[in-house]
């Protein structure tokens, strides 16, 4: 039996101690430790029982992909908590995943929140991916809000005080889901959960866990300005790109970032915000030392490190989304945009068990949407390393928004905790 087990990442902030297993007669079974999994040597048919202690090392989560516990609250990504049969290994073996039940023992005055089905104490994750791909939070001062976007329900659990009202965040969540659905098609899951906690000063991050659980760990003095709402839109759009569709990372992160910026700006009727975010991305792209000699795909293959201001897949990927959107609009005589392309790719992914669409297929769809002119943009900036200039960005913005924007003065790019 192969077990997935924390820590799944260096930032998890947890450690498994004294994992032991027995068969249904109480006979001890051999447990082996691999680089990212445990294995139990099963000697006979029947139930396998295992137990372990989980140490949580941090009082406050370092970010949305981490975990923290103190006397006032608990926040965790579930992959940092549970030792469980590895979902991938179970699928490969053809065996059904065991039925799951999670009971949370919390202090009497605390409320417990999760995106799993169930009540405030007993939860029933649908399968192993659901168990290990979510957030779990508890505390006496979480505030809960519920709503819907089309056929999908959503919930928000938030605690702490910041420089914005809960209603402003609720409005942004509604807009991110409704704008995403209008652009890309129905929300691809039945329920989306947002969990907002207060992190450390200077540490701000958001992330989609699994297929439907979004963690937002923002610093105590956070204000709900353009950068934060853009990040929220970005994480919501991962329900489609990264959730319903798997493909190259520059699309999953970079094009998502572009669409998040554009949809946010359209919601606010402020095209200047789209221009600001795109020029910020350009400044960060220009600061990446290897941006003129390495493609985004090569960066991914080499597993280059850095936060989301230091990687081409984010910064050049966002600009590639803008340039492709503009090229498709021009090449199709204004009949199509990157929105139409995105819906086509999502439709392709929906017909595949893997949800995977390869880069070559995106290239072919880009060409069909915008013609040879769009293919030329692809070859220059996606397959190639031609420098993206201020004029490229300004001209594309004018095509997309119908407005001309002056190039802002050189300024230091925005730094963010990596998603």
C-alpha positions in Angstrom: 0.0 0.0 0.0 1.4 3.4 -1.0 0.5 6.3 1.2 0.7 10.0 0.4 1.9 12.0 3.4 3.1 15.4 4.5 5.0 17.5 4.2 4.1 17.8 0.5 6.2 21.0 0.3 8.9 22.8 2.3 6.4 25.4 3.3 3.9 23.0 4.8 5.1 23.5 8.4 4.2 20.0 9.5 5.9 16.7 10.1 4.7 13.1 10.5 6.1 11.3 13.6 6.0 7.6 14.5 3.9 6.3 11.7 3.0 2.6 12.5 0.7 0.1 10.8 -1.0 -3.2 11.7 -3.3 -5.6 10.0 -6.8 -6.4 11.2 -5.4 -8.9 13.7 -3.1 -6.3 15.3 0.1 -7.7 13.7 2.6 -5.0 13.0 3.4 -4.4 9.3 6.6 -3.1 7.9 6.5 0.6 6.9 9.0 2.1 4.5 9.8 5.8 3.8 10.3 7.1 0.3 11.1 10.6 -0.9 7.5 11.7 -0.9 5.5 8.7 0.2 5.3 5.8 2.7 4.7 2.2 1.8 3.2 -0.5 3.9 4.1 -4.1 3.2 0.7 -5.8 3.3 1.0 -9.6 4.0 -2.6 -10.8 3.8 -6.0 -9.6 2.6 -8.0 -7.5 5.1 -8.0 -4.1 6.7 -4.9 -2.1 7.3 -4.8 0.2 10.3 -2.2 3.0 10.7 -1.7 5.8 13.1 0.8 8.7 13.4 1.4 11.9 15.3 1.4 15.2 13.3 3.6 18.0 14.6 2.6 21.5 13.4 5.6 23.7 13.7 4.2 27.2 13.2 1.7 29.2 15.1 0.8 31.3 12.1 0.7 29.9 8.5 3.5 31.2 6.3 1.1 31.5 3.4 -1.9 29.9 1.8 0.0 26.7 1.1 1.2 26.3 4.7 -0.3 25.4 8.1 -0.4 27.0 11.5 -2.0 26.4 14.9 -2.1 28.4 18.1 -4.7 29.1 20.9 -6.7 31.4 18.7 -7.1 29.7 15.3 -6.1 26.9 13.0 -5.4 27.0 9.3 -4.1 24.2 7.1 -3.9 22.9 3.6 -5.1 19.3 3.9 -2.2 17.8 2.1 0.0 18.9 5.0 -2.2 17.1 7.5 -3.2 13.6 6.3 -1.4 10.4 5.7 -3.7 8.5 3.3 -3.7 6.0 0.5 -2.1 7.8 -2.5 -5.0 8.7 -5.0 -2.7 8.3 -8.0 -1.5 4.9 -7.0 -5.1 3.8 -6.3 -6.2 4.9 -9.7 -3.4 3.0 -11.4 -4.2 -0.2 -9.4 -7.9 0.1 -10.5 -9.1 -0.2 -6.8 -11.8 2.1 -5.5 -10.8 4.7 -2.9 -11.8 3.9 0.6 -14.8 5.6 2.1 -13.7 8.7 4.0 -14.9 10.4 7.2 -13.1 13.2 9.0 -14.1 14.1 12.5 -12.7 17.3 13.9 -12.3 17.8 17.7 -12.2 21.5 18.2 -12.6 23.6 21.3 -16.2 24.1 22.2 -16.4 27.8 21.1 -14.6 27.2 17.8 -16.3 26.8 14.4 -14.8 24.5 11.8 -14.8 25.2 8.1 -14.0 23.0 5.1 -15.2 22.7 1.5 -16.0 19.0 2.1 -19.6 17.8 2.4 -20.8 17.4 5.9 -21.6 19.4 9.0 -19.4 21.5 11.3 -17.9 18.4 13.0 -18.1 15.4 10.7 -17.0 15.7 7.1 -17.0 13.2 4.2 -14.5 14.0 1.5 -15.6 12.5 -1.9 -12.3 10.8 -2.6 -8.5 10.9 -1.9 -8.0 14.0 -4.2 -10.7 15.8 -2.2 -9.2 14.8 1.1 -5.7 16.0 0.2 -6.7 18.9 -2.0 -8.4 21.4 0.3 -8.2 23.8 3.2 -9.3 23.2 6.8 -9.7 26.0 9.3 -11.1 26.6 12.8 -11.4 29.3 15.3 -13.9 31.2 17.5 -14.0 34.3 15.3 -14.5 33.1 11.7 -17.3 34.8 9.9 -19.1 32.8 7.2 -20.9 34.0 4.0 -22.6 31.9 1.3 -23.8 32.5 -2.2 -24.0 31.1 -5.7 -22.8 31.7 -9.2 -25.0 30.0 -11.7 -25.2 26.3 -10.7 -22.2 26.5 -8.4 -22.4 27.4 -4.7 -19.6 29.2 -2.9 -18.8 29.9 0.8 -16.3 32.3 2.4 -14.9 31.8 6.0 -12.9 34.8 7.1 -11.3 35.9 10.3 -9.3 38.9 11.6 -9.7 42.6 10.9 -8.2 44.4 7.9 -8.6 47.7 6.2 -11.7 46.6 4.2 -15.2 45.4 5.0 -16.2 41.7 4.5 -18.8 43.0 2.0 -16.0 44.2 -0.3 -14.4 40.8 -0.4 -17.8 39.1 -0.9 -18.5 41.4 -3.8 -15.1 40.6 -5.4 -15.7 36.8 -5.0 -19.1 37.1 -6.7 -17.6 39.1 -9.5 -14.6 36.7 -10.1 -17.0 33.7 -10.3 -19.6 35.4 -12.5 -17.1 37.0 -14.8 -15.2 33.8 -15.1 -18.4 31.9 -16.0 -19.4 34.5 -18.5 -16.0 34.3 -20.2 -15.1 30.6 -19.9 -18.3 28.8 -19.3 -20.0 27.5 -16.2 -18.0 27.1 -13.0 -16.6 23.6 -13.4 -17.2 22.5 -9.8 -20.4 22.4 -7.8 -19.1 24.3 -4.7 -16.1 26.6 -4.2 -14.8 27.4 -0.7 -12.7 30.5 0.1 -10.8 30.5 3.4 -9.3 33.8 4.6 -6.9 34.0 7.5 -4.5 36.6 8.8 -0.9 35.7 8.1 2.4 37.4 9.0 3.4 40.9 8.2 4.9 41.1 4.7 3.6 37.7 3.7 0.6 37.6 1.4 -0.5 34.7 -0.8 -3.5 33.0 -2.3 -3.8 29.6 -3.9 -6.2 27.0 -5.2 -5.9 23.7 -3.4 -7.2 20.7 -5.3 -10.1 21.5 -7.6 -12.3 23.8 -5.5 -10.7 25.2 -2.3 -9.1 28.6 -2.4 -6.9 29.8 0.5 -6.3 33.5 1.1 -3.7 34.2 3.8 -3.1 38.0 3.7 -1.0 40.2 6.0 -2.7 42.0 8.9 -2.6 45.5 7.4 -4.0 44.3 4.0 -6.2 46.6 1.9 -8.4 45.4 -0.9 -6.8 47.3 -3.7 -6.0 46.4 -7.3 -3.2 43.9 -6.6 -5.2 41.9 -4.1 -8.4 41.7 -6.1 -6.4 40.8 -9.2 -4.8 37.9 -7.2 -8.3 36.8 -6.0 -9.5 36.8 -9.7 -6.4 34.8 -10.6 -7.0 32.1 -8.0 -10.7 31.9 -9.0 -9.8 31.4 -12.7 -7.6 28.4 -11.7 -10.9 26.6 -11.3 -10.8 26.6 -15.1 -7.1 26.8 -15.9 -5.3 24.3 -13.8 -8.5 22.6 -12.7 -10.7 21.9 -15.7 -7.8 22.3 -18.1 -4.2 21.1 -17.7 -1.5 22.4 -20.0 1.8 24.3 -20.1 2.5 26.3 -17.0 2.9 29.6 -18.9 -0.8 29.2 -19.9 -2.0 28.0 -16.5 -0.3 30.8 -14.6 0.5 33.5 -17.2 -2.6 33.6 -19.4 -4.6 33.2 -16.2 -2.9 36.3 -14.8 -3.8 38.2 -18.0 -7.4 37.2 -18.0 -7.7 37.9 -14.3 -6.4 41.4 -14.9 -8.7 42.0 -17.9 -11.8 40.7 -16.2 -11.1 42.6 -13.0 -10.6 45.8 -15.0 -13.8 45.2 -17.0 -15.8 44.6 -13.8 -14.5 47.9 -12.4 -14.8 49.7 -15.8 -11.2 50.8 -15.3 -9.1 49.8 -18.3 -6.3 51.8 -16.7 -6.0 49.0 -14.1 -5.4 46.5 -16.9 -2.7 48.7 -18.4 -1.1 49.2 -14.9 -0.9 45.5 -14.3 0.4 44.7 -17.7 3.2 47.3 -17.5 4.1 46.0 -14.0 4.4 42.6 -15.6 6.6 44.0 -18.3 8.9 45.6 -15.7 9.3 42.3 -13.9 9.9 40.5 -17.1 12.6 42.9 -18.1 14.3 42.2 -14.7 14.5 38.5 -15.3 18.2 38.0 -16.2 17.6 35.2 -18.8 14.4 36.6 -20.4 16.0 37.1 -23.8 17.6 33.7 -24.2 15.2 31.2 -22.7 11.6 30.2 -23.6 8.9 29.8 -21.1 8.8 26.0 -21.8 12.5 25.7 -21.3 12.3 27.6 -18.0 9.6 25.0 -16.8 11.8 22.1 -17.9 14.7 23.4 -16.0 12.6 23.9 -12.9 14.0 27.4 -12.4 13.3 28.8 -8.9 11.9 32.1 -7.8 8.6 33.8 -6.9 6.0 34.9 -9.3 7.8 38.1 -10.2 10.9 36.3 -11.2 9.6 33.6 -13.5 8.9 33.9 -17.2 5.9 31.5 -16.9 4.1 34.2 -14.9 5.5 37.5 -16.2 6.1 36.7 -19.9 3.1 34.4 -19.8 0.8 37.3 -18.8 2.2 39.4 -21.6 1.9 36.5 -24.1 -1.8 36.3 -23.2 -2.2 40.0 -23.9 -0.3 39.8 -27.3 -2.3 36.7 -28.4 -5.6 38.3 -27.4 -4.8 41.3 -29.5 -3.5 39.3 -32.4 -6.6 37.1 -32.5 -8.9 40.1 -32.4 -7.0 41.7 -35.4 -6.6 38.4 -37.3 -10.3 37.6 -37.0 -11.5 41.1 -37.8 -12.8 41.5 -34.3 -14.9 38.3 -34.5 -12.9 36.3 -32.0 -10.7 36.8 -28.9 -8.7 34.7 -26.5 -12.0 34.1 -24.7 -13.2 32.0 -27.7 -9.9 30.2 -27.8 -10.1 29.5 -24.1 -13.5 28.0 -24.4 -12.4 25.8 -27.2 -9.4 24.5 -25.2 -11.7 23.8 -22.2 -14.1 21.9 -24.4 -11.1 19.8 -25.7 -10.0 19.1 -22.1 -13.5 18.1 -21.0 -13.5 15.2 -23.4 -10.2 13.8 -21.9 -9.8 11.9 -18.7 -6.4 13.6 -18.2 -7.8 17.1 -18.9 -4.5 17.7 -20.7 -4.2 19.9 -23.8 -0.7 20.0 -25.3 1.1 23.1 -26.4 1.1 22.1 -30.0 -2.7 21.8 -29.9 -2.9 25.3 -28.4 -0.7 26.6 -31.2 -3.0 25.0 -33.8 -6.1 26.5 -32.1 -4.4 29.9 -32.0 -3.7 29.8 -35.7 -7.3 28.7 -36.5 -8.6 31.6 -34.4 -6.5 34.4 -35.7 -4.7 33.2 -38.8 -1.1 33.5 -39.9 -0.6 36.8 -38.2 -1.4 35.3 -34.8 0.8 32.3 -35.6 3.6 34.8 -36.2 3.1 36.3 -32.7 3.2 32.7 -31.2 6.5 31.9 -33.0 8.1 35.2 -31.9 7.1 35.3 -28.2 6.0 31.8 -27.2 8.3 29.5 -29.2 10.9 32.2 -29.5 12.8 34.6 -27.3 12.2 37.9 -29.1 12.1 40.8 -26.6 8.7 42.1 -25.6 8.9 45.9 -25.7 6.9 48.7 -24.3 5.5 49.4 -27.8 4.3 45.8 -28.1 2.4 46.1 -24.8 1.0 49.5 -25.5 -0.2 48.6 -29.0 -1.8 45.3 -27.7 -3.6 47.2 -24.9 -5.0 49.7 -27.4 -6.3 46.8 -29.6 -8.0 45.1 -26.6 -9.4 48.1 -24.8 -9.8 50.7 -27.7 -7.7 53.2 -25.7 -4.2 54.5 -25.9 -2.1 54.3 -22.7 1.1 56.2 -22.1 4.1 54.0 -21.1 4.6 54.6 -17.4 8.0 55.6 -16.1 10.4 52.9 -15.1 9.5 51.7 -11.6 10.4 48.8 -9.4 8.1 45.8 -10.1 5.6 44.5 -7.5 6.9 41.7 -5.3 4.5 38.9 -4.3 4.8 35.7 -2.4 4.8 33.0 -5.0 1.4 31.4 -5.6 
